[in-house]
Amino acid sequence: MSTHPPLSPTKRWLGLALIATAQFVVIMDTSIIGVALPDIQRDLGFTPESLSWVFNAYVVAFGGLLLLGGRLADVFGARKIFALGWVVLIVGSILAGAASSIGLEITGRAIQGAGSAMIAPAALTLLMMLFGGSRDLPKAFAVYGAAAPVGGSAGVFLGGVLTEYASWPWVFYVTVPIAVLVLAFTATTLPRTPRKPSGSIDVAGALTVTAGLAAVVYAVVNAPEVGWLTAPTLGVLAGGIGLIGIFFVVQARSRNPLLRLGLLRAPQLGAANGAQLLLGAAWVSMWFFLNLYLQQVLGASSFAAGAALLPMTGLVVLVMLAWAPRLQQRFGARSLIVTGLLLLAAGLVWLSFVRPDGSYVVDVLPASLLAALGMSLAFVPSLGTAIDAAPAAETGVASGLVSTSYQIGSALGLAALTAVVHVVSGTDPSRVDLTQGYSAAFVGAGALALVGAVVTAVAMSRPRVPVAASDGSIGR
C-alpha cells in the first residue's frame, strides 16, 4: 500500500493524535448521554420506552452509514470526508443540545451518528496512509484502539459533571470545540488523497441497509414491552431482515456496489469482522450493565460509578499501548484475538457471581480487570487484520465494514441482553431481582465472547486468500 506521510515525523504523530481524537469523540458521544438521560426525559417528555432512542438513533445511524462513509472516503478522498464528517457532527451536536422536542432530539442524534460514520472510516484510512508498511503501524493501531475506552470513560465523567454543574445540553455542546480544534489542524497535518475520477455512490444501498438495521434494533428494543411473538415485533423484524437481504442482493448485482461482496471472501477479513461484532456486543453490554449494577444495586453515585470503571480503562490503555503490539509480533493476530476473547468471556462469567449485598473490591474489580485485559488483547489485532486483508484501494470500505461490525454488534448485543434483564428481573424489580437480571446479562455477554473466540480460531486457521480489488489487482 502506498503511503503519503507528512513531511516531518512531528506532523506524522500529530496526524495520529487527530485520528485518535476522532476515535475518542465518536465513542464518547455514545456514553456521554447516560447520566443525562433522566434530565432529557423530564425536559423533553420522553417515555421510558422511547428514551432509549437518544442512544439508539446515534448508534443506528453511525453503524448503518459507516459503509457509505467508507465508500465516500475511497471516492472523494479520506481527508475531505474526515473534515466533512466533523462539520456534520457539529451540526448534529448543536441541534441535539438545542432540541425542544423529542423529534428534534432524535434527529440531532441521528445527524451526529451520520457525521461519525464519515469520520471513523476516513480516520482509519488516513492512519493506514500515515503508517501503512512501517514498523510503527502496530503502535499506531494501539494508540487508536486505546482512544476508544478512554472516550467511553471520559463520556461517563463528562456527562455527570456537565449535567450536574451546567445542564444536559452541554453533553452535546462539548463536542463542538473539539471538532473545531481538529478541523483547524486537518488541512496542514493529514495527508491529501486525490479524488478518484470514476466511481459512483450507492446512496440507495446505504439507506436500505440503514433502514434494515434500524428496524432490527427497533424490534429487539421494543420486544420486551410488546412481546417477542406479537405481530408488531415479528413484522418489523422480518421487514428489517428483508431490507438487509435486499441490500446484499443489490450489492451482488451492482457495477459500483457500496460493499463489494468479493471482499468477504478472505477468511481473515470475515473472521476479524466477526470478532469485532461479538467483541462489541460483549464489551459494551458489560460496561453498560456493570454501571447499572454499581448504581442501582450497590447504591453508588454516577460519579462514583464512573470512578469505579477507571481501573479498567487504565489497564486497557496500558495493554494496548505497551503489550499488545509486542505480543502480536511474537504470537500473531489469531492467537491474540482468541486469547483475548477467552479472557473476556472468563471475566464476564466471573462477574455473573455479583451479589445484591456485594462490594466493589470483591465482586467487581478483579473480574472487570480480567475482562478488560481480554478486550485490550483482542481489539487491536482484529481491527488491523480486517483492514490489512483488503486491497489498498478499498481500505475505506474495509474500515467502514469493521467499524460497522463493532457498532452494530454493540447495539444488537445491548438490545438483546436488555431484553434478558427485563425477563429475568421482571417488572418493579427489587435489588435481588436486578442482580439476577444483571448476572444473566453477564453470562449472555460471556457466551457471545466465547462464540467469537471459537469462530475466530476456526476461520483464521484457513489459508490466507488474496482478495482481488475492483480493478482486478490483488490486495495485500
FIDRENLO-527211 format. One record per residue (C-alpha): residue number from 1; x, y, z negated. Coordinates in steps of 0.1 Angstrom, whole numbers, always signed. Each point is the difference from the previous one (the first is absolute). Layout:
{loti:NUM&xx:X&yy:Y&zz:Z}
...
//
This chain:
{loti:1&xx:+0&yy:+0&zz:+0}
{loti:2&xx:+14&yy:+34&zz:+9}
{loti:3&xx:+2&yy:+25&zz:-27}
{loti:4&xx:+2&yy:+38&zz:+0}
{loti:5&xx:+14&yy:+10&zz:-34}
{loti:6&xx:+4&yy:+37&zz:-10}
{loti:7&xx:+34&yy:+15&zz:+6}
{loti:8&xx:+11&yy:-2&zz:-37}
{loti:9&xx:-3&yy:-27&zz:-26}
{loti:10&xx:-15&yy:+25&zz:-23}
{loti:11&xx:-29&yy:+6&zz:+24}
{loti:12&xx:-4&yy:-37&zz:+5}
{loti:13&xx:-6&yy:-6&zz:-37}
{loti:14&xx:-21&yy:+31&zz:-3}
{loti:15&xx:-21&yy:-16&zz:+28}
{loti:16&xx:-4&yy:-31&zz:-21}
{loti:17&xx:-11&yy:+22&zz:-29}
{loti:18&xx:-28&yy:+15&zz:+22}
{loti:19&xx:-10&yy:-35&zz:+11}
{loti:20&xx:+0&yy:-13&zz:-36}
{loti:21&xx:-21&yy:+30&zz:-10}
{loti:22&xx:-25&yy:-11&zz:+26}
{loti:23&xx:-3&yy:-34&zz:-16}
{loti:24&xx:-2&yy:+17&zz:-34}
{loti:25&xx:-29&yy:+22&zz:+10}
{loti:26&xx:-21&yy:-25&zz:+19}
{loti:27&xx:+1&yy:-24&zz:-30}
{loti:28&xx:-4&yy:+28&zz:-25}
{loti:29&xx:-32&yy:+11&zz:+17}
{loti:30&xx:-15&yy:-34&zz:-6}
{loti:31&xx:+7&yy:+0&zz:-38}
{loti:32&xx:-3&yy:+37&zz:-10}
{loti:33&xx:-38&yy:+0&zz:+0}
{loti:34&xx:-4&yy:-27&zz:-26}
{loti:35&xx:-1&yy:+21&zz:-31}
{loti:36&xx:-20&yy:+28&zz:+18}
{loti:37&xx:-28&yy:-23&zz:+11}
{loti:38&xx:-24&yy:+7&zz:-30}
{loti:39&xx:+3&yy:+37&zz:+5}
{loti:40&xx:-6&yy:-3&zz:+38}
{loti:41&xx:-30&yy:-22&zz:-7}
{loti:42&xx:-15&yy:+25&zz:-24}
{loti:43&xx:+6&yy:+31&zz:+22}
{loti:44&xx:-10&yy:-14&zz:+34}
{loti:45&xx:-27&yy:-24&zz:-11}
{loti:46&xx:+15&yy:-33&zz:+11}
{loti:47&xx:-18&yy:-32&zz:-12}
{loti:48&xx:+22&yy:-27&zz:-16}
{loti:49&xx:-3&yy:-20&zz:+32}
{loti:50&xx:+8&yy:+28&zz:+24}
{loti:51&xx:+29&yy:+13&zz:-21}
{loti:52&xx:+23&yy:-28&zz:+13}
{loti:53&xx:-1&yy:+17&zz:+34}
{loti:54&xx:+22&yy:+28&zz:-13}
{loti:55&xx:+27&yy:-27&zz:+0}
{loti:56&xx:-13&yy:-22&zz:+29}
{loti:57&xx:-5&yy:+29&zz:+25}
{loti:58&xx:+37&yy:+7&zz:-2}
{loti:59&xx:+12&yy:-36&zz:+1}
{loti:60&xx:-23&yy:-11&zz:+28}
{loti:61&xx:+8&yy:+30&zz:+22}
{loti:62&xx:+37&yy:-5&zz:-8}
{loti:63&xx:+1&yy:-37&zz:+7}
{loti:64&xx:-24&yy:+1&zz:+29}
{loti:65&xx:+18&yy:+27&zz:+19}
{loti:66&xx:+36&yy:-11&zz:-7}
{loti:67&xx:+2&yy:-19&zz:+33}
{loti:68&xx:-11&yy:+31&zz:+19}
{loti:69&xx:+26&yy:+21&zz:-19}
{loti:70&xx:+27&yy:-25&zz:+10}
{loti:71&xx:-11&yy:+2&zz:+36}
{loti:72&xx:+0&yy:+38&zz:+0}
{loti:73&xx:+35&yy:-1&zz:-15}
{loti:74&xx:+12&yy:-22&zz:+28}
{loti:75&xx:-17&yy:+20&zz:+28}
{loti:76&xx:+5&yy:+36&zz:-11}
{loti:77&xx:+30&yy:-3&zz:-22}
{loti:78&xx:+4&yy:-9&zz:-37}
{loti:79&xx:+11&yy:+34&zz:-12}
{loti:80&xx:-29&yy:+18&zz:+16}
{loti:81&xx:-26&yy:-24&zz:-14}
{loti:82&xx:+17&yy:+1&zz:-34}
{loti:83&xx:-4&yy:+38&zz:-1}
{loti:84&xx:-36&yy:-1&zz:+13}
{loti:85&xx:-9&yy:-25&zz:-26}
{loti:86&xx:+11&yy:+24&zz:-28}
{loti:87&xx:-21&yy:+27&zz:+15}
{loti:88&xx:-31&yy:-23&zz:+1}
{loti:89&xx:+8&yy:-10&zz:-36}
{loti:90&xx:+1&yy:+36&zz:-11}
{loti:91&xx:-35&yy:+6&zz:+16}
{loti:92&xx:-14&yy:-31&zz:-17}
{loti:93&xx:+15&yy:+9&zz:-34}
{loti:94&xx:-15&yy:+36&zz:+1}
{loti:95&xx:-34&yy:-14&zz:+10}
{loti:96&xx:+0&yy:-27&zz:-26}
{loti:97&xx:+10&yy:+25&zz:-27}
{loti:98&xx:-25&yy:+27&zz:+10}
{loti:99&xx:-29&yy:-25&zz:+6}
{loti:100&xx:-33&yy:+9&zz:-15}
{loti:101&xx:-19&yy:-31&zz:+11}
{loti:102&xx:+4&yy:-38&zz:+2}
{loti:103&xx:+1&yy:+1&zz:+38}
{loti:104&xx:+28&yy:+27&zz:+1}
{loti:105&xx:+20&yy:-19&zz:-26}
{loti:106&xx:-1&yy:-32&zz:+19}
{loti:107&xx:+8&yy:+18&zz:+33}
{loti:108&xx:+30&yy:+17&zz:-16}
{loti:109&xx:+13&yy:-33&zz:-13}
{loti:110&xx:-4&yy:-17&zz:+34}
{loti:111&xx:+19&yy:+29&zz:+17}
{loti:112&xx:+27&yy:-5&zz:-26}
{loti:113&xx:+2&yy:-36&zz:+10}
{loti:114&xx:+1&yy:+8&zz:+36}
{loti:115&xx:+30&yy:+23&zz:-6}
{loti:116&xx:+18&yy:-26&zz:-20}
{loti:117&xx:-7&yy:-25&zz:+28}
{loti:118&xx:+21&yy:+22&zz:+23}
{loti:119&xx:+27&yy:+7&zz:-25}
{loti:120&xx:+7&yy:-36&zz:-12}
{loti:121&xx:+9&yy:-18&zz:+33}
{loti:122&xx:+18&yy:+30&zz:+14}
{loti:123&xx:+21&yy:+2&zz:-32}
{loti:124&xx:+10&yy:-37&zz:+4}
{loti:125&xx:+9&yy:+6&zz:+36}
{loti:126&xx:+21&yy:+30&zz:-9}
{loti:127&xx:+17&yy:-21&zz:-27}
{loti:128&xx:+10&yy:-26&zz:+26}
{loti:129&xx:+13&yy:+28&zz:+23}
{loti:130&xx:+22&yy:+14&zz:-27}
{loti:131&xx:+13&yy:-33&zz:-15}
{loti:132&xx:-8&yy:-28&zz:+25}
{loti:133&xx:+30&yy:-21&zz:+8}
{loti:134&xx:+20&yy:+15&zz:-29}
{loti:135&xx:+11&yy:-17&zz:-32}
{loti:136&xx:-19&yy:+26&zz:-19}
{loti:137&xx:-33&yy:-12&zz:+13}
{loti:138&xx:-8&yy:-23&zz:-30}
{loti:139&xx:+8&yy:+29&zz:-24}
{loti:140&xx:-23&yy:+23&zz:+20}
{loti:141&xx:-28&yy:-26&zz:-1}
{loti:142&xx:+6&yy:-3&zz:-38}
{loti:143&xx:-3&yy:+38&zz:-5}
{loti:144&xx:-32&yy:+0&zz:+22}
{loti:145&xx:-14&yy:-30&zz:-19}
{loti:146&xx:+7&yy:+15&zz:-34}
{loti:147&xx:-19&yy:+31&zz:+9}
{loti:148&xx:-33&yy:-20&zz:-1}
{loti:149&xx:+0&yy:-9&zz:-37}
{loti:150&xx:+13&yy:+34&zz:-9}
{loti:151&xx:-28&yy:+16&zz:+19}
{loti:152&xx:-25&yy:-23&zz:-17}
{loti:153&xx:+13&yy:+9&zz:-35}
{loti:154&xx:+2&yy:+37&zz:+8}
{loti:155&xx:-36&yy:-1&zz:+12}
{loti:156&xx:-12&yy:-14&zz:-33}
{loti:157&xx:+20&yy:+26&zz:-20}
{loti:158&xx:-8&yy:+30&zz:+23}
{loti:159&xx:-36&yy:-10&zz:+1}
{loti:160&xx:-3&yy:+0&zz:-38}
{loti:161&xx:+20&yy:+32&zz:-5}
{loti:162&xx:-18&yy:+20&zz:+28}
{loti:163&xx:-34&yy:-12&zz:-10}
{loti:164&xx:+5&yy:+9&zz:-37}
{loti:165&xx:+19&yy:+33&zz:+4}
{loti:166&xx:-13&yy:+13&zz:+33}
{loti:167&xx:-30&yy:-16&zz:+17}
{loti:168&xx:-7&yy:-30&zz:+22}
{loti:169&xx:+3&yy:+19&zz:+33}
{loti:170&xx:+37&yy:+3&zz:-7}
{loti:171&xx:+6&yy:-37&zz:+4}
{loti:172&xx:-6&yy:+7&zz:+37}
{loti:173&xx:+16&yy:+35&zz:+2}
{loti:174&xx:+33&yy:-13&zz:-14}
{loti:175&xx:+7&yy:-17&zz:+33}
{loti:176&xx:+0&yy:+33&zz:+19}
{loti:177&xx:+32&yy:+15&zz:-12}
{loti:178&xx:+18&yy:-33&zz:+4}
{loti:179&xx:-12&yy:-2&zz:+36}
{loti:180&xx:+11&yy:+36&zz:+7}
{loti:181&xx:+34&yy:-7&zz:-14}
{loti:182&xx:+4&yy:-32&zz:+22}
{loti:183&xx:-11&yy:+19&zz:+31}
{loti:184&xx:+25&yy:+27&zz:-6}
{loti:185&xx:+29&yy:-25&zz:+3}
{loti:186&xx:-15&yy:-24&zz:+26}
{loti:187&xx:+12&yy:+17&zz:+32}
{loti:188&xx:+36&yy:+6&zz:-11}
{loti:189&xx:+5&yy:-33&zz:-18}
{loti:190&xx:-18&yy:-29&zz:+17}
{loti:191&xx:+10&yy:-13&zz:+35}
{loti:192&xx:-20&yy:+11&zz:+30}
{loti:193&xx:-16&yy:-27&zz:+21}
{loti:194&xx:-10&yy:+7&zz:+36}
{loti:195&xx:-36&yy:-5&zz:+11}
{loti:196&xx:-5&yy:-31&zz:+22}
{loti:197&xx:-12&yy:+9&zz:+35}
{loti:198&xx:-25&yy:-28&zz:+0}
{loti:199&xx:-23&yy:-16&zz:-25}
{loti:200&xx:-36&yy:+5&zz:-9}
{loti:201&xx:-15&yy:+2&zz:-34}
{loti:202&xx:-27&yy:-25&zz:-9}
{loti:203&xx:-22&yy:+23&zz:-21}
{loti:204&xx:-30&yy:-23&zz:+4}
{loti:205&xx:+20&yy:-29&zz:-13}
{loti:206&xx:+11&yy:+20&zz:-30}
{loti:207&xx:-36&yy:+10&zz:-8}
{loti:208&xx:-12&yy:-36&zz:+4}
{loti:209&xx:+25&yy:-15&zz:-23}
{loti:210&xx:-4&yy:+28&zz:-26}
{loti:211&xx:-38&yy:-4&zz:+0}
{loti:212&xx:+4&yy:-37&zz:-3}
{loti:213&xx:+23&yy:+3&zz:-30}
{loti:214&xx:-22&yy:+26&zz:-16}
{loti:215&xx:-30&yy:-23&zz:+4}
{loti:216&xx:+18&yy:-30&zz:-16}
{loti:217&xx:+13&yy:+21&zz:-29}
{loti:218&xx:-35&yy:+15&zz:-5}
{loti:219&xx:-16&yy:-34&zz:-1}
{loti:220&xx:+25&yy:-14&zz:-25}
{loti:221&xx:-2&yy:+31&zz:-22}
{loti:222&xx:-38&yy:+1&zz:-1}
{loti:223&xx:-6&yy:-38&zz:-2}
{loti:224&xx:+0&yy:-1&zz:-39}
{loti:225&xx:-28&yy:+25&zz:+0}
{loti:226&xx:-23&yy:-13&zz:+27}
{loti:227&xx:+11&yy:-37&zz:+0}
{loti:228&xx:+24&yy:-20&zz:+21}
{loti:229&xx:-26&yy:-20&zz:+19}
{loti:230&xx:-24&yy:+29&zz:+7}
{loti:231&xx:-8&yy:+12&zz:+35}
{loti:232&xx:+17&yy:+34&zz:-5}
{loti:233&xx:+33&yy:-16&zz:-11}
{loti:234&xx:+1&yy:-28&zz:+26}
{loti:235&xx:-12&yy:+24&zz:+28}
{loti:236&xx:+26&yy:+26&zz:-7}
{loti:237&xx:+27&yy:-26&zz:-5}
{loti:238&xx:-9&yy:-17&zz:+33}
{loti:239&xx:-1&yy:+33&zz:+18}
{loti:240&xx:+35&yy:+9&zz:-13}
{loti:241&xx:+15&yy:-33&zz:+9}
{loti:242&xx:-17&yy:+3&zz:+34}
{loti:243&xx:+16&yy:+34&zz:+6}
{loti:244&xx:+34&yy:-13&zz:-9}
{loti:245&xx:-5&yy:-30&zz:+23}
{loti:246&xx:-10&yy:+24&zz:+29}
{loti:247&xx:+32&yy:+20&zz:-7}
{loti:248&xx:+22&yy:-30&zz:+5}
{loti:249&xx:-19&yy:-11&zz:+32}
{loti:250&xx:+4&yy:+35&zz:+14}
{loti:251&xx:+37&yy:+1&zz:-9}
{loti:252&xx:+6&yy:-33&zz:+18}
{loti:253&xx:-15&yy:+14&zz:+32}
{loti:254&xx:+12&yy:+36&zz:-1}
{loti:255&xx:+30&yy:+12&zz:+21}
{loti:256&xx:+11&yy:+24&zz:-27}
{loti:257&xx:-13&yy:-15&zz:-33}
{loti:258&xx:+3&yy:+16&zz:-33}
{loti:259&xx:+14&yy:-32&zz:-13}
{loti:260&xx:+18&yy:-22&zz:+25}
{loti:261&xx:-9&yy:-35&zz:-11}
{loti:262&xx:+32&yy:-14&zz:+13}
{loti:263&xx:+17&yy:+17&zz:-30}
{loti:264&xx:-17&yy:-25&zz:-23}
{loti:265&xx:+17&yy:-30&zz:+16}
{loti:266&xx:+31&yy:+5&zz:-20}
{loti:267&xx:-3&yy:-22&zz:-31}
{loti:268&xx:+21&yy:+25&zz:-20}
{loti:269&xx:-22&yy:+29&zz:+8}
{loti:270&xx:-32&yy:-19&zz:-8}
{loti:271&xx:+14&yy:-14&zz:-32}
{loti:272&xx:+14&yy:+34&zz:-12}
{loti:273&xx:-34&yy:+16&zz:+7}
{loti:274&xx:-18&yy:-28&zz:-19}
{loti:275&xx:+24&yy:+5&zz:-29}
{loti:276&xx:-6&yy:+38&zz:+0}
{loti:277&xx:-38&yy:-6&zz:+1}
{loti:278&xx:+0&yy:-24&zz:-30}
{loti:279&xx:+26&yy:+20&zz:-18}
{loti:280&xx:-22&yy:+31&zz:+2}
{loti:281&xx:-31&yy:-20&zz:-11}
{loti:282&xx:+18&yy:-14&zz:-30}
{loti:283&xx:+21&yy:+29&zz:-11}
{loti:284&xx:-25&yy:+29&zz:+4}
{loti:285&xx:-27&yy:-21&zz:-17}
{loti:286&xx:+23&yy:-8&zz:-29}
{loti:287&xx:+9&yy:+37&zz:-5}
{loti:288&xx:-37&yy:+11&zz:+2}
{loti:289&xx:-13&yy:-26&zz:-26}
{loti:290&xx:+30&yy:+3&zz:-23}
{loti:291&xx:-7&yy:+37&zz:-3}
{loti:292&xx:-37&yy:-8&zz:-8}
{loti:293&xx:+10&yy:-26&zz:-26}
{loti:294&xx:+23&yy:+25&zz:-17}
{loti:295&xx:-27&yy:+27&zz:-1}
{loti:296&xx:-33&yy:-19&zz:-4}
{loti:297&xx:+12&yy:-29&zz:-22}
{loti:298&xx:+30&yy:+12&zz:-19}
{loti:299&xx:-13&yy:+36&zz:-2}
{loti:300&xx:+30&yy:+18&zz:+15}
{loti:301&xx:-5&yy:+35&zz:+13}
{loti:302&xx:+5&yy:+6&zz:+37}
{loti:303&xx:+34&yy:+16&zz:-7}
{loti:304&xx:+11&yy:-29&zz:-23}
{loti:305&xx:-12&yy:-25&zz:+26}
{loti:306&xx:+21&yy:+17&zz:+27}
{loti:307&xx:+30&yy:+0&zz:-23}
{loti:308&xx:-5&yy:-37&zz:-6}
{loti:309&xx:+5&yy:-7&zz:+37}
{loti:310&xx:+33&yy:+19&zz:+2}
{loti:311&xx:+22&yy:-29&zz:-9}
{loti:312&xx:-14&yy:-19&zz:+30}
{loti:313&xx:+8&yy:+30&zz:+23}
{loti:314&xx:+35&yy:+3&zz:-14}
{loti:315&xx:+7&yy:-37&zz:+6}
{loti:316&xx:-14&yy:+1&zz:+35}
{loti:317&xx:+22&yy:+30&zz:+9}
{loti:318&xx:+31&yy:-15&zz:-15}
{loti:319&xx:-5&yy:-34&zz:+17}
{loti:320&xx:-9&yy:+15&zz:+34}
{loti:321&xx:+30&yy:+24&zz:+0}
{loti:322&xx:+27&yy:-21&zz:-17}
{loti:323&xx:-8&yy:-37&zz:+4}
{loti:324&xx:-24&yy:-7&zz:+28}
{loti:325&xx:+23&yy:+11&zz:+29}
{loti:326&xx:+29&yy:-21&zz:-13}
{loti:327&xx:-21&yy:-30&zz:-7}
{loti:328&xx:-15&yy:+2&zz:+34}
{loti:329&xx:+34&yy:+0&zz:+16}
{loti:330&xx:+10&yy:-30&zz:-20}
{loti:331&xx:-31&yy:-22&zz:+0}
{loti:332&xx:-20&yy:+13&zz:+30}
{loti:333&xx:-34&yy:+16&zz:+3}
{loti:334&xx:-21&yy:-32&zz:-2}
{loti:335&xx:+15&yy:-11&zz:-33}
{loti:336&xx:-4&yy:+34&zz:-15}
{loti:337&xx:-37&yy:+4&zz:+11}
{loti:338&xx:-10&yy:-35&zz:-12}
{loti:339&xx:+18&yy:+4&zz:-33}
{loti:340&xx:-15&yy:+35&zz:-6}
{loti:341&xx:-35&yy:-12&zz:+7}
{loti:342&xx:+4&yy:-30&zz:-23}
{loti:343&xx:+13&yy:+23&zz:-28}
{loti:344&xx:-29&yy:+24&zz:+6}
{loti:345&xx:-25&yy:-30&zz:-2}
{loti:346&xx:+17&yy:-11&zz:-33}
{loti:347&xx:-2&yy:+34&zz:-15}
{loti:348&xx:-37&yy:+3&zz:+9}
{loti:349&xx:-9&yy:-34&zz:-15}
{loti:350&xx:+19&yy:+11&zz:-31}
{loti:351&xx:-21&yy:+32&zz:-1}
{loti:352&xx:-32&yy:-21&zz:+1}
{loti:353&xx:+6&yy:-9&zz:-36}
{loti:354&xx:-7&yy:+35&zz:-12}
{loti:355&xx:-21&yy:+2&zz:-32}
{loti:356&xx:-28&yy:+24&zz:-11}
{loti:357&xx:+21&yy:+9&zz:-31}
{loti:358&xx:+33&yy:-3&zz:+18}
{loti:359&xx:+29&yy:+24&zz:+0}
{loti:360&xx:+20&yy:+17&zz:+27}
{loti:361&xx:+34&yy:-15&zz:-10}
{loti:362&xx:-13&yy:-36&zz:-2}
{loti:363&xx:-28&yy:-2&zz:+26}
{loti:364&xx:+11&yy:+24&zz:+27}
{loti:365&xx:+36&yy:+10&zz:+0}
{loti:366&xx:+19&yy:-33&zz:+7}
{loti:367&xx:-25&yy:-13&zz:+25}
{loti:368&xx:-3&yy:+33&zz:+19}
{loti:369&xx:+38&yy:+2&zz:+2}
{loti:370&xx:+2&yy:-35&zz:+15}
{loti:371&xx:-27&yy:+10&zz:+26}
{loti:372&xx:+18&yy:+32&zz:+8}
{loti:373&xx:+33&yy:-20&zz:+6}
{loti:374&xx:-19&yy:-22&zz:+24}
{loti:375&xx:-16&yy:+29&zz:+19}
{loti:376&xx:+33&yy:+18&zz:+4}
{loti:377&xx:+18&yy:-30&zz:+14}
{loti:378&xx:-27&yy:-8&zz:+25}
{loti:379&xx:-9&yy:+35&zz:+13}
{loti:380&xx:+31&yy:+12&zz:+17}
{loti:381&xx:+10&yy:-32&zz:+19}
{loti:382&xx:-36&yy:-5&zz:+12}
{loti:383&xx:-3&yy:+36&zz:+12}
{loti:384&xx:+34&yy:-2&zz:+18}
{loti:385&xx:-7&yy:-34&zz:+16}
{loti:386&xx:-33&yy:+12&zz:+15}
{loti:387&xx:+15&yy:+30&zz:+16}
{loti:388&xx:+32&yy:-17&zz:+11}
{loti:389&xx:-19&yy:-28&zz:+18}
{loti:390&xx:-16&yy:+25&zz:+24}
{loti:391&xx:+16&yy:+13&zz:+32}
{loti:392&xx:+17&yy:+34&zz:-4}
{loti:393&xx:-26&yy:+18&zz:+21}
{loti:394&xx:-29&yy:-12&zz:-22}
{loti:395&xx:+14&yy:+7&zz:-35}
{loti:396&xx:-28&yy:+26&zz:-5}
{loti:397&xx:-27&yy:-26&zz:+6}
{loti:398&xx:+19&yy:-26&zz:-22}
{loti:399&xx:+3&yy:+26&zz:-27}
{loti:400&xx:-37&yy:+8&zz:+2}
{loti:401&xx:-8&yy:-37&zz:-1}
{loti:402&xx:+20&yy:-8&zz:-31}
{loti:403&xx:-13&yy:+31&zz:-18}
{loti:404&xx:-35&yy:-10&zz:+11}
{loti:405&xx:+5&yy:-35&zz:-15}
{loti:406&xx:+11&yy:+14&zz:-34}
{loti:407&xx:-28&yy:+26&zz:-2}
{loti:408&xx:-28&yy:-22&zz:+12}
{loti:409&xx:+12&yy:-28&zz:-23}
{loti:410&xx:-1&yy:+25&zz:-28}
{loti:411&xx:-36&yy:+11&zz:+8}
{loti:412&xx:-14&yy:-35&zz:+6}
{loti:413&xx:+19&yy:-15&zz:-29}
{loti:414&xx:-12&yy:+27&zz:-24}
{loti:415&xx:-36&yy:-2&zz:+12}
{loti:416&xx:-1&yy:-38&zz:-3}
{loti:417&xx:+15&yy:-1&zz:-34}
{loti:418&xx:-22&yy:+28&zz:-12}
{loti:419&xx:-29&yy:-23&zz:+9}
{loti:420&xx:+16&yy:-27&zz:-20}
{loti:421&xx:+3&yy:+22&zz:-31}
{loti:422&xx:-37&yy:+10&zz:+4}
{loti:423&xx:-11&yy:-36&zz:+2}
{loti:424&xx:+21&yy:-12&zz:-29}
{loti:425&xx:-5&yy:+30&zz:-24}
{loti:426&xx:-37&yy:+6&zz:+9}
{loti:427&xx:-20&yy:+32&zz:-5}
{loti:428&xx:+6&yy:+22&zz:-31}
{loti:429&xx:+31&yy:-21&zz:-9}
{loti:430&xx:+17&yy:+0&zz:-34}
{loti:431&xx:+38&yy:+1&zz:-5}
{loti:432&xx:+0&yy:-37&zz:+0}
{loti:433&xx:-20&yy:-2&zz:+32}
{loti:434&xx:+23&yy:+26&zz:+17}
{loti:435&xx:+31&yy:-20&zz:-11}
{loti:436&xx:-14&yy:-31&zz:+15}
{loti:437&xx:-8&yy:+18&zz:+33}
{loti:438&xx:+34&yy:+16&zz:+2}
{loti:439&xx:+16&yy:-34&zz:-8}
{loti:440&xx:-19&yy:-16&zz:+29}
{loti:441&xx:+12&yy:+29&zz:+23}
{loti:442&xx:+36&yy:-7&zz:-10}
{loti:443&xx:-4&yy:-37&zz:+8}
{loti:444&xx:-15&yy:+9&zz:+34}
{loti:445&xx:+28&yy:+24&zz:+8}
{loti:446&xx:+25&yy:-26&zz:-10}
{loti:447&xx:-16&yy:-25&zz:+23}
{loti:448&xx:+3&yy:+26&zz:+29}
{loti:449&xx:+37&yy:+4&zz:-7}
{loti:450&xx:+5&yy:-38&zz:-1}
{loti:451&xx:-18&yy:-4&zz:+33}
{loti:452&xx:+23&yy:+27&zz:+14}
{loti:453&xx:+31&yy:-19&zz:-12}
{loti:454&xx:-11&yy:-32&zz:+16}
{loti:455&xx:-10&yy:+16&zz:+33}
{loti:456&xx:+33&yy:+19&zz:+2}
{loti:457&xx:+20&yy:-31&zz:-8}
{loti:458&xx:-17&yy:-20&zz:+28}
{loti:459&xx:-2&yy:+27&zz:+27}
{loti:460&xx:+35&yy:+14&zz:-4}
{loti:461&xx:+15&yy:-35&zz:+1}
{loti:462&xx:-9&yy:-1&zz:+37}
{loti:463&xx:+27&yy:+11&zz:+25}
{loti:464&xx:+3&yy:+36&zz:+8}
{loti:465&xx:-18&yy:+8&zz:+33}
{loti:466&xx:+11&yy:+30&zz:+20}
{loti:467&xx:-30&yy:+22&zz:+9}
{loti:468&xx:-3&yy:+16&zz:+34}
{loti:469&xx:-8&yy:+37&zz:+0}
{loti:470&xx:-28&yy:+13&zz:+21}
{loti:471&xx:+25&yy:+9&zz:+28}
{loti:472&xx:+12&yy:-36&zz:+1}
{loti:473&xx:+33&yy:+6&zz:-20}
{loti:474&xx:+8&yy:-22&zz:-29}
{loti:475&xx:-2&yy:+14&zz:-35}
{loti:476&xx:+25&yy:-4&zz:-28}
//
